[in-house]
Amino acid sequence: ELPLIAVASAARVCLRSSSGVREVAAESFFAGAFCTVRRHDEFVAGVQVPTAGPSSFHFFDEIARRPTAPALASIALSVNPIIGQALSVRIAVGGVSDRPRLLLATGEGVSQALRGTAERQRGAEGVGIALDVDAIHATLRAELTPLVEGDDAVYRLHLAATLLTRAMTALCASLDLSPAKPYPGPLT
């Protein structure tokens, strides 16, 4: 899970060799299953993780066949408000391809769906957030389908969408906003 957390938290990997030092963003560092962009003459000298502010929010969840098995799908969400800058929202998904994938790298794709589905609603019960679960599932399928291989691709995408819905529900709860739709239960 550490590579997934590194990608979601905008970590940078510091590589050192006899020719110097270079830094690589975590989402670019992992090249595949058990593969990185580290050259044969380099070693990992450190990993820099941005400091989380007091009002930041972090979420991690995964679904696996048993506790020690690799995850069928996993999600890491990091919301880190930095004073004077735009809100940093990063969502990384694992288990659906050969490496952790950052979904919000360009500000499009899933971020557009979440921006459109996490709308504040005013009603008799106060402020809430409406989660359009179908839109989240459709956006994840569109963004991740080319990356997922194997017979269980549809199942893994469904698990990733369920985990993302859980992450958004937890984010709503941390903001003291009640979600309009119930928290998705475990899959059977």
Secondary structure, DSSP 4 states (H G I P E B T S, - for coil): -HHHHHHHTT-EEEEEETTEEEEEEHHHHEEETTEES--TT-EEEEEE-PPPPTT-EEEEEEEESSTTSPEEEEEEEEEE--TTS--EEEEEEESSSSS-EESSSSS-THHHHHHHHSEEEEETTEEEEE--HHHHHHHHHHHHGGG--STTHHHHHHHHHHHHHHHHHHHHHHTT-EESSPPP----
